[in-house]
Amino acid sequence: MWKKISSVVVLGLLLVTYNHCGMPAASKKKSDLTFSHPDDISVSNSGIVSTATGDDVEFFSNTVWQITKNRCASCHGSLQQPLHASSDVNTAYDAIINSYKVNFTNPENSRMVLKLKDENHNCWSNCADNSNEILSEIEQWIAMRDSANVTPIDDEASSNSSMTTNESLTLDQSLNAGGNTGLIKLQPGAAMLQAPMTRGQSGDIEYLYVGGTGVNKNVNDPTAGMAFINFSSMKTATYKMWAYVDAKANSDDSFFIRLNNGNYAQWHIPATNGFEWREVTTTTNRNPMNFFMPQGDSNRLEIRQREDGTKISTVILTDDFNQSPTTFDLGTSVTFSYDISAMVGLNSGSVRLEVECREFDEYTYQFFNPKIISNRNIRVKGMKLLINGNYNPQHATYNFVDKVVGPADSSVSSSSLLAIKENGNTADRFSFSFEVLELQ
């Protein structure tokens, strides 16, 4: 198993050093990198300097922003990156630009459009209609920019789509693709929090909890601490839920738990000796509790304070009721495979890109051993990793590739790439684009 990276390494130094020098020395500490945490979010961006004009911000405010601020603000207004629904138009504009959510060359390929069209992501009515609504606003924005001769911002996501692979499954989907597709792992690092719910650390275990106050909360108490984890599911099914918890005393042994808009489980946890796996049940009788979940990307787990002091870490959902924590097979790494034959003018199946991927820690992925498998020699240059269709300039390891691969040497690069998670293992999808890909 791969060790955790040191928590004292600054993000920029970590990525540059790791991504250009190969594997770092192992460390037993976790990374302090975080993502999508409401208490970590600020209006700062990824370090990309916007070249926007005031006119372009105004064009955005009269088009796309009218939808995002009214339809997406509950998450992307202040809680979850990117903040494209912020009440501050400049923050929203920068979030759209810096995370490449709009493709100004091929607007129908904009991530904002595809999230609704292909993934049914938090649609407010009919997803097809909603995606067309977003697309129409993007097209109006582009028309305004063209009329005003606004200089386009360097839009990495607008690169020639014919040189970009299809998106992969998520890491969790791929890990389970050969077996039980109804097994989902949720980590506390992916949670959005409402105080007094907070994070804690015990050795290598990160957990969520409410500090001891001696006050119990009712299920409808608006002052209760809460945690929300958004995630995707590969299948519609009924699930059992397990969690890795620390509940040492009868006065500190319960949460309210629910999935999507279902009924709350009033979960009274049998006493543990430190962190142990427990099945989520309901009432003081600990009655069995099942959770129905549809396939899709808009599922949400809610963990609500009842008693203080109880600690909850990893949560597992499984549609196999015969499974228990001793039989969970969560996997370690996968190989993503992409048919890139058409990019070099060959028949389907003639050329494929293979890249291995694993979860490096709670906040980062590791990509390694990229290969192009073919019986022809092919020049490859400038390979970029896209996460959910977005290019992050900090993920630049394979940008510098310029070599000929073929039957004798299929390796694109011997370096590894450490990439920051955007939405986590259950939601992030991966693709790759090329500056040059041609037969030799």
KOLLO-933287 format. One record per residue (C-alpha): y negated, z negated, x; residue number from 1; chain. Coordinates in steps of 0.5 Angstrom, whole numbers. Layout:
BEGIN
> v	w	u	num	cadena
> Y	Z	X	NUM	A
...
! end
This chain:
BEGIN
> v	w	u	num	cadena
> 0	0	0	1	A
> -7	1	2	2	A
> -11	-5	4	3	A
> -18	-6	1	4	A
> -24	-4	5	5	A
> -29	-9	8	6	A
> -34	-12	3	7	A
> -40	-12	8	8	A
> -40	-4	9	9	A
> -46	-1	7	10	A
> -45	5	2	11	A
> -48	10	6	12	A
> -45	8	12	13	A
> -38	7	9	14	A
> -38	14	6	15	A
> -41	18	12	16	A
> -36	14	17	17	A
> -30	15	13	18	A
> -31	22	10	19	A
> -33	25	17	20	A
> -28	21	22	21	A
> -22	20	18	22	A
> -18	14	16	23	A
> -22	7	17	24	A
> -19	1	20	25	A
> -15	-3	15	26	A
> -18	-9	12	27	A
> -16	-15	7	28	A
> -22	-15	3	29	A
> -25	-11	-3	30	A
> -30	-7	-3	31	A
> -37	-9	-6	32	A
> -38	-2	-9	33	A
> -39	-2	-17	34	A
> -40	3	-22	35	A
> -42	3	-30	36	A
> -44	-5	-29	37	A
> -50	-6	-34	38	A
> -52	-12	-29	39	A
> -52	-7	-23	40	A
> -56	-2	-27	41	A
> -63	0	-25	42	A
> -67	6	-26	43	A
> -66	8	-18	44	A
> -62	15	-17	45	A
> -56	17	-12	46	A
> -62	19	-7	47	A
> -63	26	-9	48	A
> -70	27	-9	49	A
> -73	31	-16	50	A
> -77	37	-15	51	A
> -79	36	-22	52	A
> -86	38	-25	53	A
> -89	35	-30	54	A
> -88	41	-35	55	A
> -81	41	-34	56	A
> -80	33	-36	57	A
> -84	35	-42	58	A
> -79	41	-43	59	A
> -74	36	-43	60	A
> -77	31	-47	61	A
> -78	36	-53	62	A
> -71	39	-53	63	A
> -65	35	-50	64	A
> -68	28	-50	65	A
> -69	29	-57	66	A
> -61	28	-58	67	A
> -59	24	-52	68	A
> -64	18	-54	69	A
> -62	18	-61	70	A
> -55	19	-61	71	A
> -53	16	-54	72	A
> -57	11	-53	73	A
> -52	5	-55	74	A
> -49	7	-48	75	A
> -53	11	-44	76	A
> -59	8	-46	77	A
> -59	2	-41	78	A
> -51	0	-40	79	A
> -48	6	-37	80	A
> -49	11	-32	81	A
> -52	16	-32	82	A
> -58	14	-36	83	A
> -60	20	-40	84	A
> -61	17	-46	85	A
> -66	12	-43	86	A
> -72	10	-47	87	A
> -76	12	-41	88	A
> -76	20	-41	89	A
> -77	20	-33	90	A
> -71	16	-32	91	A
> -67	20	-37	92	A
> -69	27	-34	93	A
> -67	24	-27	94	A
> -61	22	-29	95	A
> -59	29	-32	96	A
> -62	33	-26	97	A
> -59	28	-21	98	A
> -52	28	-24	99	A
> -52	35	-25	100	A
> -50	34	-33	101	A
> -54	41	-34	102	A
> -52	48	-31	103	A
> -58	52	-31	104	A
> -54	58	-30	105	A
> -49	58	-35	106	A
> -51	53	-40	107	A
> -45	53	-44	108	A
> -41	50	-38	109	A
> -46	44	-38	110	A
> -42	38	-37	111	A
> -46	35	-43	112	A
> -43	41	-48	113	A
> -36	40	-45	114	A
> -36	33	-46	115	A
> -37	34	-54	116	A
> -33	41	-54	117	A
> -27	39	-50	118	A
> -26	32	-50	119	A
> -29	30	-57	120	A
> -33	24	-53	121	A
> -37	20	-58	122	A
> -39	25	-63	123	A
> -44	23	-68	124	A
> -41	28	-73	125	A
> -36	35	-72	126	A
> -35	35	-65	127	A
> -36	43	-65	128	A
> -42	43	-68	129	A
> -45	37	-64	130	A
> -43	41	-57	131	A
> -47	47	-60	132	A
> -53	43	-62	133	A
> -53	40	-55	134	A
> -52	47	-52	135	A
> -58	50	-57	136	A
> -63	45	-54	137	A
> -61	46	-47	138	A
> -62	54	-48	139	A
> -69	52	-51	140	A
> -70	48	-45	141	A
> -68	54	-40	142	A
> -73	59	-44	143	A
> -79	54	-43	144	A
> -77	53	-36	145	A
> -77	61	-35	146	A
> -83	62	-39	147	A
> -87	57	-34	148	A
> -84	60	-28	149	A
> -81	53	-26	150	A
> -78	53	-20	151	A
> -70	51	-21	152	A
> -68	45	-18	153	A
> -62	46	-13	154	A
> -57	45	-18	155	A
> -50	45	-15	156	A
> -46	45	-22	157	A
> -49	52	-23	158	A
> -45	55	-17	159	A
> -41	61	-19	160	A
> -36	58	-24	161	A
> -31	64	-22	162	A
> -30	60	-15	163	A
> -29	53	-19	164	A
> -22	51	-21	165	A
> -20	48	-27	166	A
> -21	40	-28	167	A
> -14	36	-27	168	A
> -12	31	-31	169	A
> -14	24	-30	170	A
> -11	20	-25	171	A
> -8	15	-30	172	A
> -5	21	-34	173	A
> -2	24	-28	174	A
> 1	18	-25	175	A
> 5	18	-32	176	A
> 6	25	-33	177	A
> 13	25	-30	178	A
> 15	19	-35	179	A
> 12	14	-40	180	A
> 5	17	-42	181	A
> 4	11	-46	182	A
> 2	7	-40	183	A
> -5	5	-39	184	A
> -8	0	-34	185	A
> -15	-3	-35	186	A
> -19	-6	-29	187	A
> -24	-12	-30	188	A
> -29	-8	-25	189	A
> -30	-2	-31	190	A
> -32	-7	-36	191	A
> -39	-7	-39	192	A
> -41	-15	-40	193	A
> -46	-19	-45	194	A
> -48	-26	-42	195	A
> -45	-31	-41	196	A
> -39	-27	-40	197	A
> -39	-25	-32	198	A
> -34	-24	-26	199	A
> -31	-28	-21	200	A
> -26	-27	-15	201	A
> -20	-31	-13	202	A
> -17	-28	-7	203	A
> -16	-21	-8	204	A
> -16	-22	-16	205	A
> -22	-20	-20	206	A
> -23	-23	-27	207	A
> -28	-24	-32	208	A
> -29	-31	-35	209	A
> -34	-35	-39	210	A
> -36	-41	-35	211	A
> -35	-48	-38	212	A
> -39	-50	-43	213	A
> -34	-54	-48	214	A
> -37	-50	-54	215	A
> -32	-46	-58	216	A
> -35	-39	-61	217	A
> -33	-36	-67	218	A
> -31	-29	-68	219	A
> -38	-27	-71	220	A
> -42	-31	-66	221	A
> -48	-26	-63	222	A
> -48	-31	-57	223	A
> -41	-30	-55	224	A
> -40	-27	-48	225	A
> -37	-20	-49	226	A
> -33	-15	-44	227	A
> -33	-8	-46	228	A
> -28	-3	-43	229	A
> -28	5	-45	230	A
> -22	9	-43	231	A
> -18	15	-45	232	A
> -11	15	-48	233	A
> -6	21	-47	234	A
> -3	20	-54	235	A
> -3	17	-61	236	A
> 1	11	-62	237	A
> 2	4	-63	238	A
> 1	0	-57	239	A
> 3	-7	-54	240	A
> -2	-11	-50	241	A
> -1	-15	-44	242	A
> -6	-18	-39	243	A
> -6	-22	-32	244	A
> -9	-28	-34	245	A
> -11	-35	-32	246	A
> -10	-41	-37	247	A
> -9	-48	-34	248	A
> -11	-52	-40	249	A
> -10	-52	-48	250	A
> -18	-53	-48	251	A
> -19	-46	-44	252	A
> -13	-42	-47	253	A
> -16	-37	-52	254	A
> -20	-30	-53	255	A
> -22	-26	-58	256	A
> -19	-19	-57	257	A
> -19	-12	-61	258	A
> -18	-5	-60	259	A
> -24	0	-62	260	A
> -25	-2	-69	261	A
> -19	-6	-71	262	A
> -17	-13	-73	263	A
> -19	-18	-68	264	A
> -13	-22	-64	265	A
> -14	-29	-64	266	A
> -10	-30	-57	267	A
> -8	-37	-55	268	A
> -5	-36	-49	269	A
> 1	-40	-46	270	A
> -1	-44	-40	271	A
> 0	-41	-34	272	A
> 1	-43	-26	273	A
> -5	-39	-23	274	A
> -5	-32	-25	275	A
> 1	-29	-29	276	A
> 2	-24	-34	277	A
> 2	-26	-42	278	A
> 3	-21	-48	279	A
> -3	-21	-53	280	A
> -1	-25	-59	281	A
> -5	-27	-65	282	A
> -6	-34	-68	283	A
> -4	-41	-66	284	A
> 3	-39	-68	285	A
> 3	-33	-63	286	A
> 5	-28	-68	287	A
> 6	-21	-65	288	A
> 0	-16	-65	289	A
> 1	-9	-64	290	A
> -5	-4	-63	291	A
> -6	3	-66	292	A
> -10	8	-61	293	A
> -11	15	-62	294	A
> -11	20	-57	295	A
> -18	22	-54	296	A
> -23	19	-49	297	A
> -27	15	-54	298	A
> -23	8	-54	299	A
> -26	2	-53	300	A
> -23	-5	-51	301	A
> -27	-11	-53	302	A
> -26	-18	-50	303	A
> -30	-23	-53	304	A
> -31	-31	-52	305	A
> -27	-36	-56	306	A
> -26	-42	-51	307	A
> -29	-42	-44	308	A
> -26	-42	-37	309	A
> -20	-37	-39	310	A
> -20	-32	-34	311	A
> -17	-25	-35	312	A
> -16	-19	-30	313	A
> -12	-13	-31	314	A
> -10	-11	-38	315	A
> -4	-6	-39	316	A
> -3	-2	-46	317	A
> 4	1	-47	318	A
> 8	4	-53	319	A
> 14	2	-50	320	A
> 16	-4	-53	321	A
> 22	-5	-48	322	A
> 17	-6	-42	323	A
> 15	-12	-39	324	A
> 11	-13	-33	325	A
> 17	-13	-29	326	A
> 18	-6	-31	327	A
> 11	-3	-31	328	A
> 11	3	-26	329	A
> 4	4	-25	330	A
> 5	9	-19	331	A
> 1	10	-13	332	A
> -1	17	-11	333	A
> -1	24	-14	334	A
> -2	31	-12	335	A
> -7	35	-16	336	A
> -5	43	-16	337	A
> -9	48	-18	338	A
> -8	56	-19	339	A
> -13	59	-15	340	A
> -10	66	-15	341	A
> -15	70	-19	342	A
> -21	67	-14	343	A
> -18	72	-9	344	A
> -16	78	-13	345	A
> -8	76	-13	346	A
> -3	75	-19	347	A
> -2	68	-22	348	A
> 2	64	-18	349	A
> 1	67	-11	350	A
> -4	62	-9	351	A
> -5	54	-10	352	A
> -9	49	-8	353	A
> -6	42	-7	354	A
> -10	36	-6	355	A
> -7	29	-6	356	A
> -10	23	-9	357	A
> -10	15	-10	358	A
> -14	10	-12	359	A
> -17	7	-6	360	A
> -19	1	-9	361	A
> -23	-1	-16	362	A
> -29	3	-14	363	A
> -27	9	-10	364	A
> -21	14	-10	365	A
> -18	17	-3	366	A
> -17	25	-3	367	A
> -13	27	3	368	A
> -8	33	6	369	A
> -12	39	2	370	A
> -7	45	3	371	A
> -8	52	1	372	A
> 0	55	-1	373	A
> 0	62	0	374	A
> 4	68	4	375	A
> -3	71	5	376	A
> -8	69	10	377	A
> -14	66	7	378	A
> -21	64	9	379	A
> -24	58	6	380	A
> -31	55	7	381	A
> -35	50	4	382	A
> -30	46	-1	383	A
> -33	41	-6	384	A
> -30	36	-10	385	A
> -33	35	-17	386	A
> -32	29	-21	387	A
> -33	31	-29	388	A
> -36	37	-27	389	A
> -41	34	-22	390	A
> -42	34	-15	391	A
> -44	28	-11	392	A
> -48	30	-4	393	A
> -44	23	-1	394	A
> -38	27	-2	395	A
> -39	32	3	396	A
> -33	32	7	397	A
> -30	38	6	398	A
> -36	42	5	399	A
> -36	43	13	400	A
> -29	47	12	401	A
> -29	54	15	402	A
> -22	56	17	403	A
> -17	61	16	404	A
> -10	58	13	405	A
> -4	61	11	406	A
> 4	61	12	407	A
> 3	58	19	408	A
> -2	53	17	409	A
> -4	51	10	410	A
> -8	45	12	411	A
> -15	46	10	412	A
> -17	39	13	413	A
> -14	33	17	414	A
> -20	29	14	415	A
> -20	24	8	416	A
> -25	24	3	417	A
> -27	17	0	418	A
> -30	18	-7	419	A
> -34	14	-12	420	A
> -31	13	-19	421	A
> -36	15	-24	422	A
> -32	13	-31	423	A
> -25	10	-28	424	A
> -18	12	-27	425	A
> -17	13	-35	426	A
> -23	18	-35	427	A
> -25	22	-29	428	A
> -22	29	-28	429	A
> -23	33	-22	430	A
> -24	40	-20	431	A
> -26	44	-13	432	A
> -31	49	-12	433	A
> -31	54	-6	434	A
> -37	57	-2	435	A
> -32	63	1	436	A
> -25	64	-1	437	A
> -23	71	1	438	A
> -16	75	4	439	A
> -16	76	11	440	A
! end
